[in-house]
């Protein structure tokens, strides 16, 4: 029974989470031999000020500003 935890910045749409779940489940079934109904995916949404990459908060990282802004607009 694969239990898959996905952490991602808040703001992804329901359709995006559905599509991701389908794709990951399909691969778990194909690659691991898991039964489709046993693949469990849990999303944990984080905000740009609760995660840092390379010692810089995502909310303060100029190289991520476009992504963070686009996700914030959806939320």
N, C-alpha and C positions, 0 to 999 in steps of 0.2 A: 504494500500500500504506500505509494509515494506521497509524501507530504511536502509540498513545495511552498516556501514562503518567499514572497516578492516584495521588496521595499522599493517604493518609487515616489518621486515628488508628486504631491497632491496636484490635481488638475487634469489627470487623464480622464477621458470620457468613459461612460459605461460601455459604449460600443468598442472602444479600444481595449478595455479590460476583458470584455467577452471574447474578442478576436484573439487576444493573447492567451486566454484560458483554453480556447479551442486548439490553438497551435501547440501549446505546451502539452496539453493532454494527448493530442495526436502523436507527438513525439515520444511521450512516456509510454504509450501503448505500443508503438512500433519498436522502440529501442529497449525498453525494459520488460516488455511482455506483461505489463500491468493491465488489469481490467479497467476499462474506461470509468466505470462507476467508482473505482477505488482511488482514482487520482484526485487528490485534494490540493487546492491552491488557495492560499490565504494572502490577501493584499494588505500591506501595511503602508499607509500613506504618510509621508514625512513632508515637512515644510522646508523651504530653502534655508531657514535659519536654524534648523536642527541637524544639519548634515554639513560636514566639511570635506573637501577634497584637497589633498596636498597642503593641509593646514589652513585653508581659507574657506570660510563659510560660503556655501553656494549662493547665498543671497548677496554676498559681497565680491563674488568672482566675476570680473568683467567678461571673461571668456564664456561664461554661462548665462550672462544677462538676458540674452534673447530667448533662451529656452525657459528660464525662470519667469520672464515677463509673459510669454505666451501661455504658460500653464496657469499663471495667476489670473489672466484674463478669462479663462474658462471657469475658474472657481467662483 
